[in-house]
Amino acid sequence: MADAETDIGQLSPTQQEALQQYLAVTDQDVKDAIPLLQRSQWNVQIAIAKFFDGEGPDPLAEAMAANQAIPQVAARHENLQQSLLASEFSSRVAPRRDRTDPAPRIVPQSSTTHGTPWLLGLLLTPLNWGWQAATVVLRTVLYALSFLPAAIRPTLFTSRLSAALQGGGSGGRRMLMPRDAAARFKREFDEEHGDNELPFFEGGLAQAHDLAKKELKFLLVVLLSPEHDDTAAFVRETLLAPDVVSFIKDPSSNIILWGGNVLDSEAFQVAREYKCTRYPFSALVCLTPKEGSTRMGIVKRLSGPMPAATYLSELQGAIEKYGADMAGVRAERSAQEFARSLRDQQDSAYERSLAIDRERAREKKEAAAAAAAAEKRALEEADAAALRAEKGEQWKAWRASQIKAEPPTSDKEVVRVALKMPEASGAGRITRRFAQDAPLEELYAFIECYGVLHGDEGAGNASKEKPIDYEHKYMFRVASTLPRAIYEPSATETMGATIGRSGNLIVEPMQDGAEEE
């Protein structure tokens, strides 16, 4: 129990209040409640949800709890009279609610000079000479005042006057781009105070401001003036203290460190916008969701020299005060990112499924088209085959009428052939006499039209006119056995010259498209 009391005594008032609220709901032991609240960034809603539901990774629940923890300001509609009455009543009854000062996004303004007309310049020459003389005198006075002790030196007045005499914070230094100015500040800081581990942001304040707003981090702005005697001691004893450096470097602190020299134009503008009244100056800036979802505010100002322990405790207190709000916004953004990623995955899966369905539909359509084309082609081939067969029968009827009659047995100038017909024809072996001057094609025509000549085929109804656009092709060949010789259907070679007076021939059928030997 002593350990629990010791732990409670080390907690801040905000943490103690969160602990009491958590214990009133869960009635958990203090020794177990404090670690759970620490893991929940001291957000009571998140801790209660983890106690009852378990500590699984549930960014949606954390975002909902953080959303409930951040009060939503309802929109109001009122007229001017109501606004004036409300402001007067609130000023009389209760003081205005404390709000952090806004932290503007500062972009350095380039100083441009315009040429003065020669006549006006001639008229203003005496005034210019007088201003230059006064400037020399005032600079001499300021230089003499710089040797006075810091306790009696008018710091604010001399700094403002020096900045005015030096052209609005330029100090005679050449104006650089924000990244180059940051590099020059880091180089001069290292040369003046030695090597260090401070992670200064390598860019302008506007870029650091945007990065802190985007990544929900704290922006620590440090402004130094080399004209102040407290600067060296503050840097050496406070800013470069090991505890301060370790805290700023710690990733869990979520701090972006930006430093500037007020002699530079950008740092001078930052000092004026952040209402800097004393150097060295530090300002802690972060997102303030209770005052606006996108508002960046100055949550802590640290002016002048101070011990390292005080400087560190002030920073830790401000970060602890606004860390819960930042954690809520961070959890909400994480939930939104998770939901967006889930939607993207669902959309991607839907697109893939849709692409697969489209591909299947395309393949099915192509298969149907191919089947339709094949069917059409088969019908066309069948029609062409039927037409060719019809024309073939017509050709046989015509050619059978053109075959010359068999010479009589008394004629000695003939060629006697014995034909062994194919088994499919059923004719067996036949003998036929032809005139010696008959062409070989006559023999082929006789064999082709044998069925028509003997009335075995139904070609009686076919027209005996030669079919148009038709060239007959014999699907057989005639060959002799010994010696083997093939006789082609020639219209010029005669049977007497090729076969002789007699011959034993074989009719060999051949397939369509088969090559002849």
C-alpha positions as CSV (number, residue, x, y, z in Angstrom):
1,M,0.0,0.0,0.0
2,A,2.9,2.3,0.6
3,D,4.1,1.8,-2.9
4,A,0.6,2.8,-4.2
5,E,0.5,5.9,-2.0
6,T,4.0,6.9,-3.2
7,D,3.0,6.4,-6.8
8,I,-0.2,8.5,-6.3
9,G,1.8,11.3,-4.7
10,Q,4.1,11.5,-7.8
11,L,1.1,12.0,-10.1
12,S,0.0,15.3,-11.3
13,P,-3.5,16.7,-10.4
14,T,-4.8,15.9,-13.8
15,Q,-3.5,12.3,-13.5
16,Q,-4.9,11.9,-10.0
17,E,-8.3,13.1,-11.2
18,A,-8.2,10.6,-14.1
19,L,-7.2,7.8,-11.6
20,Q,-10.2,8.6,-9.3
21,Q,-12.6,8.5,-12.2
22,Y,-11.2,5.2,-13.5
23,L,-11.3,3.6,-10.0
24,A,-14.9,4.8,-9.5
25,V,-16.0,2.8,-12.5
26,T,-13.8,-0.3,-12.5
27,D,-12.9,-0.7,-8.7
28,Q,-9.5,-2.0,-9.8
29,D,-6.4,-2.1,-7.6
30,V,-4.3,1.1,-7.7
31,K,-1.1,-0.8,-8.5
32,D,-2.8,-2.3,-11.6
33,A,-4.8,0.8,-12.5
34,I,-1.8,3.2,-12.8
35,P,0.1,1.1,-15.5
36,L,-3.1,0.7,-17.5
37,L,-3.7,4.4,-17.4
38,Q,-0.1,5.1,-18.5
39,R,-0.5,2.7,-21.4
40,S,-3.7,4.5,-22.3
41,Q,-2.0,8.0,-22.3
42,W,-4.1,8.8,-19.2
43,N,-7.3,8.8,-21.2
44,V,-10.1,7.4,-18.9
45,Q,-12.4,6.3,-21.8
46,I,-9.6,4.3,-23.4
47,A,-8.5,2.7,-20.1
48,I,-12.1,1.7,-19.2
49,A,-12.6,0.2,-22.6
50,K,-9.3,-1.8,-22.3
51,F,-10.3,-3.0,-18.8
52,F,-13.7,-4.4,-19.9
53,D,-12.8,-5.5,-23.5
54,G,-9.2,-6.4,-23.2
55,E,-6.1,-4.6,-24.6
56,G,-6.3,-5.8,-28.1
57,P,-5.3,-3.5,-31.0
58,D,-8.6,-1.8,-31.6
59,P,-7.9,1.7,-33.2
60,L,-11.6,2.2,-33.9
61,A,-12.5,1.9,-30.3
62,E,-9.7,4.2,-29.2
63,A,-10.8,6.7,-31.8
64,M,-14.4,6.6,-30.6
65,A,-13.3,7.0,-27.0
66,A,-11.0,9.9,-27.9
67,N,-13.8,11.4,-29.9
68,Q,-16.0,11.3,-26.9
69,A,-13.3,12.7,-24.7
70,I,-12.9,15.8,-27.0
71,P,-16.0,18.0,-26.5
72,Q,-17.6,18.9,-29.8
73,V,-18.6,22.6,-30.0
74,A,-22.1,22.8,-31.4
75,A,-22.8,25.5,-34.0
76,R,-24.7,28.5,-32.8
77,H,-26.7,31.1,-34.7
78,E,-27.2,34.5,-33.1
79,N,-27.6,38.1,-34.2
80,L,-25.4,41.1,-33.3
81,Q,-27.6,42.2,-30.4
82,Q,-27.5,38.7,-28.8
83,S,-23.7,38.6,-29.2
84,L,-23.2,42.0,-27.5
85,L,-25.6,41.0,-24.6
86,A,-23.9,37.7,-24.2
87,S,-20.4,39.2,-24.1
88,E,-21.5,41.9,-21.6
89,F,-23.1,39.3,-19.4
90,S,-20.1,37.0,-19.5
91,S,-17.7,39.9,-18.7
92,R,-19.8,40.8,-15.6
93,V,-20.6,37.3,-14.3
94,A,-17.6,35.2,-15.1
95,P,-14.1,35.8,-16.5
96,R,-13.4,34.7,-20.1
97,R,-12.1,31.1,-20.6
98,D,-8.4,30.9,-20.9
99,R,-7.3,30.2,-24.4
100,T,-3.8,29.7,-25.8
101,D,-2.4,32.3,-28.1
102,P,-2.4,31.3,-31.7
103,A,0.8,30.2,-33.3
104,P,0.7,31.6,-36.8
105,R,2.5,30.0,-39.7
106,I,5.3,32.4,-40.4
107,V,6.8,32.7,-43.9
108,P,9.8,35.1,-44.1
109,Q,9.1,38.2,-46.2
110,S,11.9,39.2,-48.7
111,S,12.9,42.8,-48.5
112,T,12.7,44.5,-51.8
113,T,14.0,47.9,-52.6
114,H,12.7,50.2,-55.2
115,G,14.7,52.9,-56.9
116,T,13.9,56.5,-55.9
117,P,13.4,59.1,-58.6
118,W,16.5,61.2,-58.9
119,L,14.6,64.5,-58.2
120,L,13.0,63.1,-55.0
121,G,16.4,61.6,-54.1
122,L,18.0,65.0,-54.5
123,L,15.5,66.7,-52.3
124,L,15.8,64.0,-49.6
125,T,19.6,64.0,-49.6
126,P,19.9,66.2,-46.5
127,L,17.5,64.0,-44.6
128,N,19.5,61.0,-45.6
129,W,22.7,62.5,-44.4
130,G,21.1,63.4,-41.1
131,W,19.7,59.9,-40.6
132,Q,23.1,58.3,-41.3
133,A,24.7,60.6,-38.8
134,A,22.1,59.8,-36.1
135,T,22.5,56.1,-36.8
136,V,26.2,56.3,-36.3
137,V,25.7,58.1,-32.9
138,L,23.0,55.7,-31.7
139,R,25.1,52.7,-32.7
140,T,28.0,54.1,-30.7
141,V,25.7,54.5,-27.7
142,L,24.4,51.0,-28.0
143,Y,28.0,49.7,-28.3
144,A,28.9,51.5,-25.1
145,L,25.7,50.2,-23.3
146,S,26.7,46.7,-24.2
147,F,29.6,46.9,-21.6
148,L,27.2,47.7,-18.7
149,P,26.1,44.9,-16.4
150,A,23.0,43.0,-17.4
151,A,21.1,44.0,-14.3
152,I,21.1,47.8,-15.2
153,R,21.1,47.5,-19.0
154,P,17.8,48.3,-20.7
155,T,17.7,45.0,-22.6
156,L,14.3,45.3,-24.3
157,F,14.9,48.9,-25.3
158,T,18.4,48.3,-26.7
159,S,17.3,45.2,-28.6
160,R,14.3,46.9,-30.2
161,L,16.4,50.0,-31.0
162,S,19.3,47.9,-32.4
163,A,16.8,45.9,-34.5
164,A,15.3,49.1,-35.9
165,L,18.7,50.6,-36.7
166,Q,19.8,47.4,-38.4
167,G,16.9,47.2,-40.8
168,G,14.2,45.2,-39.1
169,G,16.3,42.4,-37.6
170,S,18.7,41.8,-40.4
171,G,21.7,43.1,-38.4
172,G,23.6,43.6,-41.6
173,R,23.5,39.8,-42.2
174,R,22.7,38.7,-45.7
175,M,19.1,37.3,-46.0
176,L,19.1,33.6,-46.9
177,M,16.4,31.1,-47.7
178,P,14.9,29.4,-44.7
179,R,16.9,26.1,-45.1
180,D,20.1,28.0,-45.6
181,A,19.4,30.3,-42.6
182,A,18.8,27.2,-40.5
183,A,22.1,25.7,-41.6
184,R,23.9,29.0,-40.8
185,F,22.3,29.1,-37.3
186,K,23.3,25.5,-36.6
187,R,26.9,26.1,-37.8
188,E,27.2,29.3,-35.7
189,F,25.7,27.5,-32.7
190,D,28.2,24.7,-32.9
191,E,31.1,27.1,-33.4
192,E,30.0,29.1,-30.3
193,H,29.0,26.3,-27.9
194,G,30.8,23.3,-29.3
195,D,29.5,20.1,-30.7
196,N,26.2,19.0,-29.3
197,E,23.4,16.5,-29.9
198,L,20.4,18.9,-30.1
199,P,18.3,17.9,-33.1
200,F,17.6,21.3,-34.7
201,F,15.2,21.2,-37.6
202,E,17.0,21.8,-40.9
203,G,14.4,24.1,-42.5
204,G,12.2,27.1,-42.0
205,L,9.7,27.6,-39.2
206,A,6.8,27.2,-41.7
207,Q,8.0,23.7,-42.7
208,A,8.5,22.8,-39.0
209,H,5.1,24.2,-38.2
210,D,3.5,22.1,-41.0
211,L,5.4,18.9,-39.9
212,A,4.3,19.3,-36.3
213,K,0.7,19.8,-37.4
214,K,0.8,16.8,-39.7
215,E,2.5,14.3,-37.4
216,L,0.9,15.7,-34.2
217,K,4.1,16.6,-32.5
218,F,5.2,19.5,-30.3
219,L,7.2,22.3,-31.8
220,L,9.8,23.9,-29.5
221,V,10.9,27.3,-30.8
222,V,14.1,28.7,-29.3
223,L,15.1,32.3,-30.1
224,L,18.6,33.5,-29.2
225,S,20.1,37.0,-29.3
226,P,23.9,37.1,-29.3
227,E,23.7,40.7,-27.9
228,H,22.5,39.4,-24.5
229,D,24.8,38.3,-21.8
230,D,22.4,35.6,-20.6
231,T,22.5,33.8,-23.9
232,A,25.8,31.9,-23.4
233,A,24.9,30.9,-19.9
234,F,21.4,29.8,-20.9
235,V,22.7,27.6,-23.7
236,R,25.5,26.2,-21.7
237,E,23.7,25.5,-18.4
238,T,20.1,25.0,-19.5
239,L,19.7,24.2,-23.2
240,L,22.7,21.9,-23.3
241,A,22.0,20.2,-20.0
242,P,22.1,16.4,-20.3
243,D,18.5,16.0,-19.0
244,V,17.1,18.6,-21.4
245,V,19.0,17.2,-24.4
246,S,17.9,13.7,-23.6
247,F,14.3,14.8,-23.2
248,I,14.3,16.7,-26.5
249,K,15.9,13.8,-28.3
250,D,13.6,11.2,-26.9
251,P,11.2,10.0,-29.7
252,S,8.5,9.5,-27.1
253,S,8.5,13.2,-26.3
254,N,7.4,14.0,-29.9
255,I,9.4,17.3,-30.1
256,I,10.5,19.1,-33.2
257,L,13.3,21.6,-32.2
258,W,13.6,24.8,-34.2
259,G,16.2,27.5,-33.4
260,G,16.8,31.0,-34.7
261,N,19.0,34.0,-34.3
262,V,17.0,37.2,-34.0
263,L,19.5,39.0,-36.2
264,D,18.0,36.9,-39.0
265,S,14.9,38.2,-40.7
266,E,12.8,35.0,-40.2
267,A,13.7,34.7,-36.5
268,F,13.0,38.4,-36.0
269,Q,9.5,38.0,-37.5
270,V,8.9,35.0,-35.2
271,A,9.9,37.0,-32.2
272,R,7.5,39.8,-33.2
273,E,4.6,37.4,-33.9
274,Y,5.2,35.3,-30.8
275,K,5.3,38.4,-28.6
276,C,8.8,37.9,-27.4
277,T,9.6,40.3,-24.5
278,R,12.8,38.8,-23.1
279,Y,15.7,36.7,-24.4
280,P,16.5,33.9,-24.5
281,F,13.0,32.9,-25.4
282,S,11.4,29.5,-25.9
283,A,7.8,28.7,-27.0
284,L,6.1,25.3,-27.1
285,V,3.6,25.0,-29.9
286,C,1.1,22.2,-30.6
287,L,-2.3,21.4,-32.0
288,T,-5.1,22.5,-29.7
289,P,-8.1,20.3,-30.7
290,K,-10.4,21.7,-27.9
291,E,-10.0,25.2,-29.4
292,G,-10.2,24.2,-33.0
293,S,-9.6,21.0,-35.0
294,T,-6.7,22.6,-37.0
295,R,-5.6,25.4,-34.6
296,M,-2.0,25.6,-33.6
297,G,-1.5,27.4,-30.3
298,I,1.4,28.5,-28.0
299,V,0.9,26.3,-24.9
300,K,4.0,27.5,-23.0
301,R,6.3,30.5,-23.1
302,L,9.7,30.5,-21.3
303,S,11.5,33.8,-21.3
304,G,14.9,34.7,-19.8
305,P,17.4,32.5,-18.1
306,M,16.3,29.7,-15.8
307,P,17.7,26.5,-14.3
308,A,17.6,23.4,-16.3
309,A,15.3,21.6,-13.9
310,T,12.7,24.4,-14.0
311,Y,13.0,24.6,-17.8
312,L,12.5,20.8,-18.1
313,S,9.6,20.7,-15.6
314,E,7.8,23.5,-17.4
315,L,8.1,21.7,-20.8
316,Q,7.1,18.3,-19.3
317,G,4.1,19.9,-17.6
318,A,2.8,21.5,-20.8
319,I,3.4,18.3,-22.8
320,E,1.6,16.3,-20.1
321,K,-1.3,18.7,-20.1
322,Y,-1.9,18.7,-23.8
323,G,-0.6,15.2,-24.5
324,A,-3.9,13.5,-23.8
325,D,-5.7,15.7,-26.4
326,M,-2.9,14.9,-28.9
327,A,-3.2,11.2,-28.2
328,G,-7.0,11.4,-28.8
329,V,-6.5,13.1,-32.1
330,R,-3.7,10.6,-33.0
331,A,-6.0,7.7,-32.2
332,E,-8.8,9.2,-34.2
333,R,-6.5,9.7,-37.2
334,S,-5.2,6.2,-36.8
335,A,-8.8,4.9,-36.8
336,Q,-9.6,7.0,-39.9
337,E,-6.5,5.7,-41.6
338,F,-7.4,2.1,-40.7
339,A,-11.0,2.6,-42.0
340,R,-9.6,4.2,-45.2
341,S,-7.1,1.3,-45.6
342,L,-10.0,-1.2,-45.0
343,R,-12.1,0.6,-47.6
344,D,-9.2,0.6,-50.1
345,Q,-8.8,-3.2,-49.5
346,Q,-12.5,-3.8,-50.0
347,D,-12.5,-1.7,-53.2
348,S,-9.4,-3.5,-54.4
349,A,-11.0,-6.9,-53.8
350,Y,-14.2,-5.8,-55.5
351,E,-12.2,-4.5,-58.5
352,R,-10.4,-7.8,-58.7
353,S,-13.6,-9.8,-58.4
354,L,-15.2,-7.6,-61.1
355,A,-12.2,-8.0,-63.3
356,I,-12.4,-11.8,-62.9
357,D,-16.1,-11.7,-63.7
358,R,-15.4,-9.6,-66.8
359,E,-12.7,-11.9,-67.9
360,R,-15.0,-14.9,-67.5
361,A,-17.8,-13.1,-69.4
362,R,-15.3,-12.2,-72.2
363,E,-14.1,-15.8,-72.4
364,K,-17.6,-17.1,-72.4
365,K,-18.6,-14.6,-75.1
366,E,-15.5,-15.6,-77.2
367,A,-16.3,-19.3,-76.8
368,A,-19.9,-18.7,-77.9
369,A,-18.7,-16.7,-80.8
370,A,-16.1,-19.4,-81.7
371,A,-18.8,-22.1,-81.5
372,A,-21.2,-20.1,-83.6
373,A,-18.4,-19.5,-86.2
374,A,-17.5,-23.2,-86.2
375,E,-21.2,-24.1,-86.6
376,K,-21.5,-21.6,-89.4
377,R,-18.4,-22.9,-91.1
378,A,-19.6,-26.5,-90.7
379,L,-22.9,-25.6,-92.3
380,E,-21.1,-23.8,-95.1
381,E,-18.8,-26.8,-95.7
382,A,-21.8,-29.2,-95.6
383,D,-23.7,-27.0,-98.1
384,A,-20.6,-26.8,-100.3
385,A,-20.1,-30.6,-100.1
386,A,-23.8,-31.2,-100.9
387,L,-23.5,-28.8,-103.9
388,R,-20.3,-30.4,-105.0
389,A,-21.9,-33.9,-104.7
390,E,-24.9,-32.7,-106.7
391,K,-22.6,-31.3,-109.4
392,G,-20.6,-34.5,-109.3
393,E,-23.7,-36.5,-110.1
394,Q,-24.6,-34.1,-112.9
395,W,-21.0,-34.4,-114.2
396,K,-21.2,-38.2,-114.2
397,A,-24.5,-38.1,-116.1
398,W,-23.0,-35.7,-118.7
399,R,-19.7,-37.5,-119.0
400,A,-21.4,-40.9,-119.3
401,S,-23.2,-39.6,-122.3
402,Q,-19.9,-38.5,-123.8
403,I,-18.1,-41.9,-123.5
404,K,-17.7,-43.6,-126.8
405,A,-19.2,-47.0,-127.4
406,E,-17.0,-50.1,-127.1
407,P,-15.5,-51.1,-130.5
408,P,-16.8,-54.3,-132.0
409,T,-15.0,-57.6,-131.6
410,S,-14.0,-57.6,-135.2
411,D,-12.0,-54.4,-134.9
412,K,-8.4,-55.4,-134.4
413,E,-7.1,-51.8,-133.7
414,V,-8.2,-51.8,-130.1
415,V,-6.7,-51.9,-126.6
416,R,-8.1,-54.6,-124.4
417,V,-7.9,-53.9,-120.6
418,A,-8.8,-56.0,-117.7
419,L,-9.8,-53.8,-114.7
420,K,-9.9,-55.0,-111.1
421,M,-12.4,-52.6,-109.6
422,P,-12.3,-51.6,-105.9
423,E,-14.1,-53.9,-103.5
424,A,-16.5,-51.0,-102.5
425,S,-17.9,-50.8,-106.0
426,G,-18.9,-54.5,-106.0
427,A,-18.1,-54.8,-109.7
428,G,-15.2,-57.2,-109.2
429,R,-13.1,-57.7,-112.4
430,I,-14.4,-56.3,-115.7
431,T,-13.0,-56.3,-119.3
432,R,-13.4,-53.4,-121.8
433,R,-12.1,-52.6,-125.2
434,F,-11.1,-49.1,-126.2
435,A,-9.9,-47.6,-129.4
436,Q,-6.1,-47.2,-129.6
437,D,-6.4,-43.5,-130.2
438,A,-8.6,-43.0,-127.1
439,P,-7.0,-40.8,-124.4
440,L,-6.2,-42.1,-121.0
441,E,-8.9,-39.8,-119.6
442,E,-11.5,-41.9,-121.4
443,L,-10.4,-44.9,-119.3
444,Y,-10.8,-42.8,-116.1
445,A,-14.2,-41.5,-117.2
446,F,-15.4,-45.1,-118.0
447,I,-14.4,-46.2,-114.5
448,E,-16.0,-43.2,-112.8
449,C,-19.2,-43.5,-114.8
450,Y,-19.4,-47.3,-114.7
451,G,-22.3,-47.3,-112.3
452,V,-24.2,-44.8,-114.4
453,L,-23.5,-46.7,-117.6
454,H,-24.8,-50.0,-116.1
455,G,-27.7,-48.3,-114.2
456,D,-26.4,-49.2,-110.7
457,E,-26.5,-45.5,-109.5
458,G,-29.4,-43.2,-109.3
459,A,-28.3,-40.6,-111.9
460,G,-31.3,-41.0,-114.2
461,N,-32.8,-37.8,-113.0
462,A,-29.6,-35.8,-113.2
463,S,-29.2,-33.3,-116.0
464,K,-27.0,-34.4,-118.8
465,E,-25.5,-30.9,-119.2
466,K,-22.0,-30.1,-118.1
467,P,-22.2,-28.3,-114.7
468,I,-21.0,-24.7,-114.6
469,D,-18.0,-23.8,-112.4
470,Y,-17.1,-27.4,-111.7
471,E,-13.9,-29.3,-112.2
472,H,-14.1,-33.0,-111.6
473,K,-11.4,-34.7,-109.6
474,Y,-10.9,-38.4,-109.8
475,M,-10.5,-40.1,-106.4
476,F,-8.7,-43.1,-107.7
477,R,-5.8,-44.1,-109.9
478,V,-5.1,-46.8,-112.4
479,A,-1.9,-48.7,-112.2
480,S,-0.3,-51.9,-113.7
481,T,1.0,-54.6,-111.5
482,L,4.2,-56.0,-113.3
483,P,6.0,-53.8,-113.8
484,R,4.2,-51.3,-111.6
485,A,3.3,-48.2,-113.5
486,I,0.7,-45.5,-112.7
487,Y,-1.3,-44.1,-115.6
488,E,-2.5,-40.5,-115.1
489,P,-5.8,-39.2,-116.6
490,S,-4.3,-37.4,-119.5
491,A,-6.3,-35.9,-122.4
492,T,-3.3,-36.0,-124.8
493,E,-1.7,-39.4,-124.2
494,T,-3.5,-42.3,-126.0
495,M,-4.1,-45.7,-124.6
496,G,-2.4,-47.5,-127.4
497,A,0.8,-45.6,-126.9
498,T,0.8,-45.9,-123.2
499,I,-0.8,-49.3,-122.3
500,G,-0.3,-51.2,-125.6
501,R,-2.7,-53.7,-127.1
502,S,-3.7,-55.1,-123.7
503,G,-3.1,-54.8,-120.0
504,N,-4.2,-56.0,-116.6
505,L,-4.9,-52.8,-114.5
506,I,-5.9,-52.2,-110.9
507,V,-8.1,-49.3,-109.8
508,E,-6.7,-48.0,-106.5
509,P,-8.9,-45.6,-104.5
510,M,-7.1,-42.8,-102.8
511,Q,-8.2,-40.4,-100.0
512,D,-8.9,-36.8,-100.6
513,G,-5.7,-34.8,-100.4
514,A,-3.4,-37.9,-100.4
515,E,-0.2,-37.4,-102.3
516,E,0.4,-39.5,-105.4
517,E,3.5,-41.7,-105.5
